Every structure is written in C-alpha cells, then in structure tokens.
Amino acid sequence: MKRIERRLIVAGTLLIGISYGLARFAYGLFLPSMRDDVGLSPTTAGLIGSGAYVGYCFAIVVSALLVERLGARFVTVTAALVAAVGMAAIAASTHPLLLAVAILFAGMSTGLASPPMAQAVSGVIDEARQGHANTLINAGTSLGVAVSGPVAFIATGQWRLAYAAFAVAALINALMLWFSVPRRLDASDTPSEADSTTPRTGGLRRPGIVALALAAIGMGTASSAYWTFSSDVVMTLGDFGQNTANGVWILIGVAGLFGGIAGDLVKRVGVNWVHRASLAAMALSLVLLVLMPTHLMAVGVSAALFGAAYIMLTGVYLVWGVGLYADRPAVGLGLPFLMIAAGQIVGSPLAGYLIGSLGSVVCFVTFALIALATALVRYRGRRQDSHHEQRHAGEHEGNRDAGKADKAWPEAPRRGRSSDVAVAPPAESVAPLARFYMPAMPPLGAIAWIARRCRQWFG
C-alpha cells in the first residue's frame, strides 16, 4: 500500500471516530454528569441529544454540495475543525441553551465528514484496494465509541476535561487531514464522473421505499432511548457508579463487531428473519436494562444485545437500500441512514419527555414496543432486471411465495476485500459498491472476518 494511501486511511479513520464516536454518541455516556452540572431535566436532555442528529441531516446535504466546489481536503479539514469547536463549546457550556447549540454544532461534523471521504477514497486509492480502505475507515465509528469509555475512566466523571481532550484530538486530526487528503482530485477520479456510464434513470420513488423508510425510522426511534439515556439509567435505577456506566458503554462498542454475522444470516434465512430477530434483541435489551437494573449481569447482557442488534440492523438496511437502488447505490447507502437519524431526532426528545413524566421503566418499555412494532415491516423480494431474473430463476424457484420472498436476494459482486454484507446486483448493471463510502455503518472488514470465523466454529 502506498504511503499516501496509508496516511489517508489513518486520518480518515480518526475523523470518523472523532466525529461519530465522540462528537455524536459520547453525549449519552457523559449525560449523568452533565445533568448535575448544567441542570438538565430529562425532557431537556432528550431535546439536546436530538441536536446531534439534526446537525447530521443538515450537514450531509451541505457537504455534498461543498465537496464539488471546494474539494475533499477543505471539507474534511472543516469537519474536524467543526468537531473541535463543537466539543470545546460543550466543555465550556454552563447553560442548557449553550449546551444544545454546542451539541448541534458538534453533530454537524458527522454529516460534513461523509461525502469528502467518499471522494477521497475513490480518487486516491486504487480500485482494487478501495474496499479494504473503506472497511478500515468504517471501523472508526466503533473505535470512537470504544475509546470514549476509557477516556471517561481516566477523567473520573470530569466530562468537561474529557470533551476538552476530544477537542484537542480533533485539532490534531485536522492537521493530519490537511497533509493526507489531496487538495483537488481529478474529475475522472470522483465517484460522480467515474460512474457516469452507469444508468441512473430511476428516481427516488421505488416500490418498497416506504417500507424501508418506516423500518429505518422505527429502528432509529427505538435505539435513541438507549443511546441517550442508558448511562443515566445504569446510574440512577441501577445505583451503579460512573465506572460501571463507562464499562457498559465500552461493551456496546465491542459487541457491535459481533453484528457481523448479518451478511451470512441474510443469505441463510432471509432479510425479514434477520430484521425481526435483531429488533427483538433490541427490544429485549431495552426491557432488561430497566427491569433488572441492579443486576450487573443483566445490564451487561443488555449492552451486548443492543450493540450487536444496532450494528446488525444497520447492515440489514444497507443491504435493503442497495437492493432498491441498484442503479444509484450511493442513494441506497445514504437514504436508510438519513432515515435512522430522522428517527433518532424524534426519539431522543420523546424518551426524555417520557422519563421526566412517567419514569425510565415506562419509557424503555415503550421504546421496546416501538422496536417490536417496527419488526412488522417486511421486505418484499424485488427482481432487479430480466437478466438477473433469468440467471436466478432456478435458484429462487421455491421463493415465489410471500413467506419466502425475502430470500430472493441478489448475489454480491466480489471486488478486492469488500464485505459480504454489501450486496448488489450484477456488476454489469451497477457501479462497484467499493467506490462508495458511508460512515456510521458497520466496520465491514471486521464483520466479514467475524462471520467467517463463526462459520468455521459453528459449522
């Protein structure tokens, strides 16, 4: 691997870890201390928590426009600087309104980071290694979530000190990005130009898009209670200390890697079964946390279930979205994650309101029911084109009935070291998925490795 490629991968991985793992998700970890210092009610805490998701939705649209005009280097460095300023403002916040603005601003870094990394990876790294590079960069999300826990241990409840350290890390990352991301990429290397031969005749409206949107919004809503208030529940209902909450947070990040069997499970039992089982696991994690909050083993199981289920579901929606948008894979990758963020925007303040008015038990049980209701949304198999239909007619002969339609799933083109999770139609009808990158997805390389090991161990 060339030196410029290694530098880009390291700087990009850190950018995703800082923006997603620290600027966006770490709020839930430090919320118990923030509530005491800043004076937050549960409702206010939920509203503030939704700000990071609002910032993400706004910034990803702006970033896509800026990349075309200003280049990948400018936007990636801007993303790191926005994260640094936002987290420094969080550390200095003494009023709920100031904290809300700081959280929203820091959350914008996640949206700003996505499109320029897509362009940088596609333009700098050889096509044969793009899949591997993307898997490494994708792992930044889990890295950030996992690292925030030990930092909380070191800071011993001093959330302002932790966020100040995060801000310094973001500044260092901005400097790394300046020297690692080329100022301008050749037009022929950008995803939009490179894929100009790919037919893109379809619009956003597709058969099945409503089901995908409902499922992603429902999952985002259900997960928001855990992301925002799980540490608070561990410390209030469970009467555990900050160290236990930190350990639970680390477990969420580590367990996310074991959501990697999503790709293998989809091939074996179909999208609908994986979707339902994962949402059931998420619902169980929510219920366990509030019904057995004083049992450390139950709290640990809850965290592991949630981490694995959340990553598993992001993989399912990735596969689902790409299947619907065979001719526009970038849309298929991005749309489900925007819908997840939309659900989290709604869910976080709703969770805060329910906790403040009816208590944590009612809140988490309600969000578990939302997860179960989301499981009723089903994927219906879709034939991509006549060529694909003829090629797989024999393979899917037994899947014509509605009960097995979800198994009629196209085979993934294998390019380089891309993941088994990234499923797409035949290569002649769609641009390679390795050319597209969307952070906050499962670390696909680690997922593929774990899936292979699971097949070896359990046959």
RODO-2510 file (C-alpha; in nm, 4 decimals, decimal comma):
residues 459
     n   res          X          Y          Z
     1     m     0,0000     0,0000     0,0000
     2     k     0,1330     0,3417    -0,0943
     3     r     0,2309     0,5936     0,1700
     4     i    -0,0371     0,8430     0,0641
     5     e    -0,2985     0,5696     0,0919
     6     r    -0,1878     0,4741     0,4436
     7     r    -0,1952     0,8376     0,5527
     8     l    -0,5439     0,8854     0,4103
     9     i    -0,6761     0,5727     0,5810
    10     v    -0,5322     0,6672     0,9212
    11     a    -0,6540     1,0269     0,9016
    12     g    -0,9967     0,9198     0,7721
    13     t    -1,0423     0,6549     1,0400
    14     l    -0,9631     0,9097     1,3096
    15     l    -1,2031     1,1615     1,1540
    16     i    -1,4902     0,9121     1,1638
    17     g    -1,4015     0,8021     1,5162
    18     i    -1,3877     1,1601     1,6422
    19     s    -1,6969     1,2878     1,4636
    20     y    -1,9254     0,9884     1,5174
    21     g    -1,7897     0,8167     1,8264
    22     l    -1,7003     1,1304     2,0244
    23     a    -1,8838     1,4352     1,8883
    24     r    -2,2118     1,2494     1,8321
    25     f    -2,2542     0,9418     2,0526
    26     a    -2,0447     1,0280     2,3607
    27     y    -2,3188     1,2630     2,4840
    28     g    -2,5119     0,9665     2,6224
    29     l    -2,2069     0,8435     2,8132
    30     f    -2,1454     1,1742     2,9918
    31     l    -2,5107     1,2755     3,0313
    32     p    -2,5392     1,1802     3,4027
    33     s    -2,2604     1,4216     3,4962
    34     m    -2,3883     1,6880     3,2569
    35     r    -2,7350     1,6782     3,4111
    36     d    -2,5959     1,7617     3,7544
    37     d    -2,3533     2,0313     3,6401
    38     v    -2,5678     2,2125     3,3831
    39     g    -2,9074     2,1460     3,5400
    40     l    -3,0887     1,9427     3,2746
    41     s    -3,4318     1,7895     3,3109
    42     p    -3,4870     1,4578     3,1308
    43     t    -3,7003     1,6311     2,8670
    44     t    -3,4356     1,8947     2,8046
    45     a    -3,1636     1,6296     2,7917
    46     g    -3,3595     1,4413     2,5247
    47     l    -3,4139     1,7531     2,3173
    48     i    -3,0452     1,8397     2,3367
    49     g    -2,9500     1,4837     2,2408
    50     s    -3,1543     1,5098     1,9204
    51     g    -2,9467     1,8117     1,8164
    52     a    -2,6553     1,5952     1,7020
    53     y    -2,8859     1,4094     1,4640
    54     v    -3,0369     1,7329     1,3345
    55     g    -2,6870     1,8618     1,2685
    56     y    -2,6020     1,5429     1,0817
    57     c    -2,9030     1,5629     0,8483
    58     f    -2,8362     1,9284     0,7671
    59     a    -2,4609     1,8989     0,7244
    60     i    -2,4575     1,5947     0,4961
    61     v    -2,6586     1,7847     0,2344
    62     v    -2,4362     2,0923     0,2613
    63     s    -2,1234     1,8798     0,2493
    64     a    -2,2249     1,7075    -0,0745
    65     l    -2,2520     2,0497    -0,2388
    66     l    -1,9292     2,1852    -0,0908
    67     v    -1,7179     1,8878    -0,1988
    68     e    -1,7905     1,9531    -0,5665
    69     r    -1,6918     2,3181    -0,5360
    70     l    -1,4161     2,3262    -0,2744
    71     g    -1,2605     1,9798    -0,2845
    72     a    -1,2243     1,6935    -0,0384
    73     r    -0,9363     1,8393     0,1634
    74     f    -1,1204     2,1594     0,2516
    75     v    -1,4361     1,9796     0,3638
    76     t    -1,2618     1,7072     0,5662
    77     v    -1,0493     1,9641     0,7481
    78     t    -1,3640     2,1717     0,8056
    79     a    -1,5378     1,8664     0,9512
    80     a    -1,2552     1,8108     1,2003
    81     l    -1,2479     2,1811     1,2945
    82     v    -1,6268     2,1860     1,3423
    83     a    -1,5931     1,8826     1,5714
    84     a    -1,3147     2,0565     1,7654
    85     v    -1,5075     2,3821     1,8081
    86     g    -1,8277     2,1989     1,8960
    87     m    -1,6673     1,9793     2,1604
    88     a    -1,4733     2,2727     2,3052
    89     a    -1,8045     2,4579     2,3324
    90     i    -1,9567     2,1543     2,5048
    91     a    -1,6738     2,1575     2,7581
    92     a    -1,7344     2,5265     2,8293
    93     s    -2,1159     2,5120     2,8411
    94     t    -2,2753     2,6271     3,1653
    95     h    -2,6337     2,6703     3,0436
    96     p    -2,8721     2,4242     2,8739
    97     l    -2,9155     2,6519     2,5704
    98     l    -2,5400     2,6824     2,5192
    99     l    -2,5020     2,3065     2,5542
   100     a    -2,7793     2,2483     2,2994
   101     v    -2,6122     2,4732     2,0425
   102     a    -2,2754     2,3093     2,1053
   103     i    -2,4161     1,9561     2,0674
   104     l    -2,5895     2,0509     1,7414
   105     f    -2,2731     2,2138     1,6065
   106     a    -2,0562     1,9167     1,7027
   107     g    -2,3069     1,6821     1,5405
   108     m    -2,2662     1,8654     1,2117
   109     s    -1,9164     1,7228     1,1846
   110     t    -2,0589     1,3767     1,1164
   111     g    -2,2501     1,4932     0,8093
   112     l    -1,9612     1,7046     0,6850
   113     a    -1,7230     1,4081     0,7044
   114     s    -1,9170     1,1666     0,4837
   115     p    -1,9088     1,2971     0,1215
   116     p    -1,5455     1,4171     0,1178
   117     m    -1,4222     1,0807     0,2464
   118     a    -1,6178     0,9130    -0,0330
   119     q    -1,4436     1,1317    -0,2879
   120     a    -1,1005     1,0996    -0,1276
   121     v    -1,1078     0,7192    -0,1103
   122     s    -1,2336     0,6892    -0,4677
   123     g    -0,9825     0,9384    -0,6060
   124     v    -0,6659     0,8440    -0,4155
   125     i    -0,6760     0,4691    -0,3612
   126     d    -0,6532     0,2130    -0,6381
   127     e    -0,9834     0,0457    -0,7153
   128     a    -0,8594    -0,2979    -0,6087
   129     r    -0,7872    -0,1648    -0,2572
   130     q    -1,0834     0,0683    -0,2120
   131     g    -1,2983    -0,1939    -0,0409
   132     h    -1,0269    -0,2687     0,2125
   133     a    -0,9652     0,1012     0,2724
   134     n    -1,3338     0,1650     0,3313
   135     t    -1,3579    -0,1166     0,5841
   136     l    -1,0727     0,0305     0,7835
   137     i    -1,2201     0,3808     0,7774
   138     n    -1,5659     0,2487     0,8647
   139     a    -1,4178     0,0934     1,1783
   140     g    -1,3635     0,4452     1,3083
   141     t    -1,7184     0,4613     1,4397
   142     s    -1,6754     0,1625     1,6689
   143     l    -1,3276     0,2869     1,7573
   144     g    -1,4641     0,6220     1,8743
   145     v    -1,7406     0,4643     2,0819
   146     a    -1,4991     0,2192     2,2423
   147     v    -1,2317     0,4833     2,3134
   148     s    -1,4740     0,7244     2,4815
   149     g    -1,5257     0,4724     2,7617
   150     p    -1,1621     0,4540     2,8762
   151     v    -1,1372     0,8327     2,8480
   152     a    -1,4318     0,8563     3,0845
   153     f    -1,2465     0,6237     3,3232
   154     i    -0,9397     0,8480     3,3141
   155     a    -1,1443     1,1667     3,3530
   156     t    -1,3279     1,0127     3,6535
   157     g    -1,6545     1,1945     3,5864
   158     q    -1,4910     1,5177     3,4687
   159     w    -1,6864     1,5431     3,1453
   160     r    -1,5540     1,8896     3,0663
   161     l    -1,1975     1,7605     3,0780
   162     a    -1,2919     1,4693     2,8536
   163     y    -1,4531     1,6917     2,5914
   164     a    -1,1560     1,9279     2,6021
   165     a    -0,9297     1,6319     2,5275
   166     f    -1,1627     1,5281     2,2445
   167     a    -1,1389     1,8811     2,1003
   168     v    -0,7590     1,8667     2,1041
   169     a    -0,7703     1,5297     1,9264
   170     a    -0,9956     1,6830     1,6595
   171     l    -0,7476     1,9669     1,6036
   172     i    -0,4639     1,7183     1,5603
   173     n    -0,6820     1,5247     1,3179
   174     a    -0,7491     1,8422     1,1167
   175     l    -0,3744     1,8861     1,0738
   176     m    -0,3369     1,5228     0,9659
   177     l    -0,6162     1,5606     0,7110
   178     w    -0,4545     1,8726     0,5657
   179     f    -0,1410     1,6735     0,4809
   180     s    -0,3199     1,3459     0,3919
   181     v    -0,6102     1,4454     0,1661
   182     p    -0,5184     1,5877    -0,1768
   183     r    -0,6309     1,9446    -0,2346
   184     r    -0,8056     1,8539    -0,5577
   185     l    -0,8914     1,5220    -0,7160
   186     d    -0,9008     1,4731    -1,0886
   187     a    -1,2512     1,4892    -1,2232
   188     s    -1,2061     1,1433    -1,3692
   189     d    -1,1424     1,0060    -1,0214
   190     t    -1,4512     1,1367    -0,8471
   191     p    -1,7368     0,8939    -0,7923
   192     s    -1,9791     1,1030    -0,9965
   193     e    -1,7552     1,1091    -1,3030
   194     a    -1,6171     0,7602    -1,2652
   195     d    -1,9656     0,6184    -1,2646
   196     s    -2,1047     0,8371    -1,5415
   197     t    -2,1603     0,5318    -1,7623
   198     t    -2,3895     0,3753    -1,5073
   199     p    -2,7555     0,4224    -1,5974
   200     r    -2,9328     0,6386    -1,3411
   201     t    -3,2787     0,6645    -1,4882
   202     g    -3,4709     0,5850    -1,1722
   203     g    -3,5942     0,8481    -0,9301
   204     l    -3,6167     0,8287    -0,5540
   205     r    -3,9626     0,6739    -0,5568
   206     r    -3,9324     0,2962    -0,5816
   207     p    -4,1556     0,0039    -0,4925
   208     g    -4,0710    -0,0821    -0,1324
   209     i    -3,9144     0,2515    -0,0372
   210     v    -4,1959     0,3302     0,2060
   211     a    -4,1326     0,0049     0,3921
   212     l    -3,7587     0,0750     0,4114
   213     a    -3,8198     0,4294     0,5369
   214     l    -4,0649     0,3108     0,8028
   215     a    -3,8279     0,0374     0,9194
   216     a    -3,5250     0,2681     0,9403
   217     i    -3,7191     0,5449     1,1160
   218     g    -3,8669     0,2941     1,3610
   219     m    -3,5259     0,1475     1,4421
   220     g    -3,3738     0,4927     1,4816
   221     t    -3,6528     0,5923     1,7175
   222     a    -3,6250     0,2755     1,9260
   223     s    -3,2458     0,2980     1,9538
   224     s    -3,2409     0,6649     2,0578
   225     a    -3,3555     0,5927     2,4133
   226     y    -3,0605     0,3599     2,4677
   227     w    -2,8033     0,5869     2,3063
   228     t    -2,9148     0,8892     2,5067
   229     f    -3,0278     0,7565     2,8445
   230     s    -2,8726     0,4126     2,9047
   231     s    -2,5853     0,5503     3,1144
   232     d    -2,8311     0,7590     3,3128
   233     v    -3,0458     0,4514     3,3823
   234     v    -2,7407     0,2483     3,4898
   235     m    -2,6506     0,5146     3,7458
   236     t    -2,9987     0,6110     3,8688
   237     l    -3,2092     0,2940     3,8605
   238     g    -2,9168     0,0575     3,8967
   239     d    -2,7393     0,2693     4,1568
   240     f    -2,4060     0,1956     3,9902
   241     g    -2,1218     0,4439     3,9586
   242     q    -1,9759     0,6179     3,6567
   243     n    -1,7147     0,3443     3,6134
   244     t    -1,9862     0,0850     3,5554
   245     a    -2,1565     0,3130     3,3054
   246     n    -1,8241     0,3518     3,1269
   247     g    -1,7804    -0,0243     3,1117
   248     v    -2,1304    -0,0681     2,9704
   249     w    -2,0505     0,1878     2,7010
   250     i    -1,7323     0,0050     2,6017
   251     l    -1,9271    -0,3202     2,5854
   252     i    -2,1772    -0,1633     2,3450
   253     g    -1,8960    -0,0686     2,1087
   254     v    -1,7167    -0,4029     2,1286
   255     a    -2,0365    -0,6084     2,0930
   256     g    -2,1169    -0,4166     1,7760
   257     l    -1,8478    -0,6148     1,5969
   258     f    -2,0469    -0,9327     1,6539
   259     g    -2,3300    -0,7897     1,4483
   260     g    -2,1042    -0,9023     1,1647
   261     i    -2,2957    -1,2226     1,1055
   262     a    -2,5696    -1,0102     0,9436
   263     g    -2,4454    -1,0803     0,5913
   264     d    -2,4239    -1,4544     0,6452
   265     l    -2,7624    -1,4674     0,8171
   266     v    -2,9307    -1,2736     0,5358
   267     k    -2,8060    -1,5326     0,2888
   268     r    -2,9145    -1,8230     0,5083
   269     v    -3,2562    -1,7172     0,6384
   270     g    -3,3514    -1,4007     0,4523
   271     v    -3,3797    -1,0298     0,5264
   272     n    -3,7070    -1,0478     0,7159
   273     w    -3,5903    -1,3051     0,9688
   274     v    -3,2704    -1,1143     1,0443
   275     h    -3,4654    -0,7891     1,0663
   276     r    -3,7210    -0,9307     1,3090
   277     a    -3,4695    -1,1138     1,5257
   278     s    -3,2461    -0,8076     1,5565
   279     l    -3,5351    -0,5804     1,6511
   280     a    -3,6496    -0,8391     1,9051
   281     a    -3,2977    -0,8392     2,0523
   282     m    -3,3041    -0,4589     2,0688
   283     a    -3,6413    -0,4683     2,2416
   284     l    -3,5085    -0,7228     2,4922
   285     s    -3,2039    -0,5039     2,5623
   286     l    -3,4301    -0,2076     2,6403
   287     v    -3,6521    -0,4097     2,8719
   288     l    -3,3653    -0,5845     3,0510
   289     l    -3,1962    -0,2567     3,1332
   290     v    -3,4945    -0,1103     3,3225
   291     l    -3,6498    -0,4268     3,4666
   292     m    -3,3238    -0,5659     3,6092
   293     p    -3,1109    -0,2525     3,6527
   294     t    -2,9424    -0,3684     3,9746
   295     h    -2,8192    -0,6973     3,8269
   296     l    -2,4802    -0,6337     3,6688
   297     m    -2,5014    -0,9460     3,4521
   298     a    -2,8377    -0,8389     3,3115
   299     v    -2,7039    -0,4896     3,2414
   300     g    -2,4059    -0,6405     3,0584
   301     v    -2,6282    -0,8697     2,8524
   302     s    -2,8473    -0,5717     2,7698
   303     a    -2,5495    -0,3696     2,6454
   304     a    -2,4166    -0,6598     2,4374
   305     l    -2,7572    -0,7252     2,2830
   306     f    -2,8050    -0,3606     2,1962
   307     g    -2,4593    -0,3153     2,0417
   308     a    -2,4888    -0,6286     1,8279
   309     a    -2,8511    -0,5599     1,7285
   310     y    -2,7851    -0,1988     1,6300
   311     i    -2,4931    -0,2895     1,4030
   312     m    -2,6820    -0,5893     1,2644
   313     l    -2,9747    -0,3663     1,1720
   314     t    -2,7566    -0,1061     1,0036
   315     g    -2,6188    -0,3891     0,7905
   316     v    -2,9711    -0,5071     0,7046
   317     y    -3,0800    -0,1587     0,5980
   318     l    -2,7630    -0,1196     0,3946
   319     v    -2,8432    -0,4383     0,2026
   320     w    -3,2104    -0,3431     0,1751
   321     g    -3,1368     0,0062     0,0432
   322     v    -2,8801    -0,1046    -0,2139
   323     g    -3,1259    -0,3662    -0,3365
   324     l    -3,3875    -0,0981    -0,4007
   325     y    -3,1458     0,1464    -0,5651
   326     a    -2,9411    -0,0820    -0,7879
   327     d    -2,8774     0,1996    -1,0368
   328     r    -2,7993     0,4579    -0,7657
   329     p    -2,6020     0,2773    -0,4938
   330     a    -2,4921     0,5986    -0,3235
   331     v    -2,8585     0,6784    -0,2605
   332     g    -2,9184     0,3215    -0,1478
   333     l    -2,6392     0,3579     0,1076
   334     g    -2,7273     0,7052     0,2322
   335     l    -3,1061     0,7103     0,2448
   336     p    -3,1550     0,4441     0,5160
   337     f    -2,9031     0,6160     0,7427
   338     l    -3,0726     0,9512     0,6989
   339     m    -3,3978     0,7811     0,7979
   340     i    -3,2306     0,6298     1,1046
   341     a    -3,1103     0,9772     1,2021
   342     a    -3,4616     1,1138     1,1466
   343     g    -3,5995     0,8537     1,3870
   344     q    -3,3366     0,9465     1,6435
   345     i    -3,4315     1,3140     1,6111
   346     v    -3,7873     1,2212     1,7086
   347     g    -3,6981     0,9519     1,9602
   348     s    -3,4484     1,1324     2,1807
   349     p    -3,6805     1,4154     2,2976
   350     l    -3,9711     1,1709     2,3233
   351     a    -3,7632     0,9500     2,5525
   352     g    -3,6701     1,2489     2,7653
   353     y    -4,0342     1,3505     2,7971
   354     l    -4,1454     1,0010     2,8987
   355     i    -3,8658     0,9678     3,1557
   356     g    -3,9491     1,3058     3,3046
   357     s    -4,3240     1,2435     3,3225
   358     l    -4,3681     0,8665     3,3638
   359     g    -4,0251     0,7310     3,4546
   360     s    -3,7495     0,5296     3,2894
   361     v    -3,9333     0,1972     3,3061
   362     v    -4,2323     0,3235     3,1091
   363     c    -4,0028     0,4983     2,8627
   364     f    -3,7825     0,1991     2,7830
   365     v    -4,0735    -0,0446     2,7671
   366     t    -4,2498     0,1932     2,5258
   367     f    -3,9425     0,2092     2,3045
   368     a    -3,9145    -0,1696     2,3177
   369     l    -4,2706    -0,1852     2,1844
   370     i    -4,1694     0,0546     1,9059
   371     a    -3,8901    -0,1877     1,8137
   372     l    -4,1351    -0,4784     1,8080
   373     a    -4,3846    -0,2808     1,6001
   374     t    -4,1070    -0,1992     1,3530
   375     a    -4,0467    -0,5723     1,3133
   376     l    -4,3875    -0,5948     1,1444
   377     v    -4,2492    -0,4018     0,8458
   378     r    -4,1321    -0,6550     0,5918
   379     y    -3,9029    -0,6555     0,2939
   380     r    -4,0547    -0,7962    -0,0227
   381     g    -3,8205    -0,9530    -0,2775
   382     r    -3,7533    -0,7467    -0,5879
   383     r    -3,6186    -0,8632    -0,9225
   384     q    -3,3564    -0,6219    -1,0477
   385     d    -3,3778    -0,6879    -1,4219
   386     s    -3,4694    -0,9565    -1,6721
   387     h    -3,1103    -1,0812    -1,6993
   388     h    -3,0805    -1,1208    -1,3249
   389     e    -3,4235    -1,2837    -1,3081
   390     q    -3,3340    -1,5440    -1,5695
   391     r    -2,9978    -1,6161    -1,4106
   392     h    -3,1525    -1,6824    -1,0700
   393     a    -3,4814    -1,8360    -1,1855
   394     g    -3,3775    -2,1846    -1,0831
   395     e    -3,2151    -2,0748    -0,7586
   396     h    -3,5211    -1,8892    -0,6361
   397     e    -3,7927    -2,1165    -0,7775
   398     g    -3,9029    -2,2084    -0,4303
   399     n    -3,9110    -1,8488    -0,3082
   400     r    -4,2076    -1,7216    -0,5063
   401     d    -4,4495    -1,7289    -0,2189
   402     a    -4,4752    -1,4251     0,0087
   403     g    -4,3406    -1,6102     0,3082
   404     k    -4,0042    -1,6700     0,1382
   405     a    -3,9805    -1,3628    -0,0795
   406     d    -3,7188    -1,2072     0,1410
   407     k    -3,4672    -1,4771     0,0470
   408     a    -3,4710    -1,3753    -0,3198
   409     w    -3,1651    -1,1599    -0,2813
   410     p    -2,9053    -1,0815    -0,5497
   411     e    -2,5540    -1,2119    -0,5239
   412     a    -2,2848    -0,9599    -0,4337
   413     p    -2,0042    -0,8861    -0,6765
   414     r    -1,6756    -0,9559    -0,5015
   415     r    -1,4140    -0,6897    -0,5548
   416     g    -1,0893    -0,6848    -0,3644
   417     r    -1,1701    -0,7334     0,0032
   418     s    -1,5159    -0,5857     0,0126
   419     s    -1,7587    -0,7219     0,2655
   420     d    -2,0160    -0,9957     0,2223
   421     v    -2,2679    -0,7515     0,3692
   422     a    -2,2530    -0,5095     0,0770
   423     v    -2,4914    -0,6912    -0,1564
   424     a    -2,5601    -0,5529    -0,5010
   425     p    -2,6989    -0,6637    -0,8359
   426     p    -2,4780    -0,7877    -1,1190
   427     a    -2,1702    -0,5822    -1,1978
   428     e    -2,2873    -0,5051    -1,5498
   429     s    -2,5868    -0,3106    -1,4167
   430     v    -2,4397    -0,1123    -1,1275
   431     a    -2,1213     0,0677    -1,0270
   432     p    -1,8979    -0,1185    -0,7799
   433     l    -2,0063    -0,0632    -0,4213
   434     a    -1,6424    -0,0315    -0,3187
   435     r    -1,6411     0,3155    -0,4739
   436     f    -1,8986     0,4420    -0,2262
   437     y    -1,8465     0,5102     0,1396
   438     m    -2,0889     0,5957     0,4158
   439     p    -1,9647     0,6272     0,7741
   440     a    -2,1650     0,5172     1,0767
   441     m    -2,2069     0,1813     0,9147
   442     p    -2,0730    -0,1478     1,0487
   443     p    -1,6945    -0,1936     1,0251
   444     l    -1,7361    -0,4176     0,7219
   445     g    -1,3892    -0,5720     0,7210
   446     a    -1,4156    -0,6831     1,0833
   447     i    -1,7692    -0,8038     1,0181
   448     a    -1,6580    -1,0228     0,7282
   449     w    -1,3744    -1,1686     0,9385
   450     i    -1,6038    -1,2466     1,2329
   451     a    -1,8640    -1,4007     1,0021
   452     r    -1,6022    -1,6351     0,8532
   453     r    -1,4806    -1,7362     1,1984
   454     c    -1,8381    -1,8023     1,3143
   455     r    -1,8983    -2,0289     1,0150
   456     q    -1,5810    -2,2228     1,0991
   457     w    -1,6631    -2,2564     1,4692
   458     f    -2,0321    -2,3412     1,4408
   459     g    -2,0362    -2,5159     1,1107
***
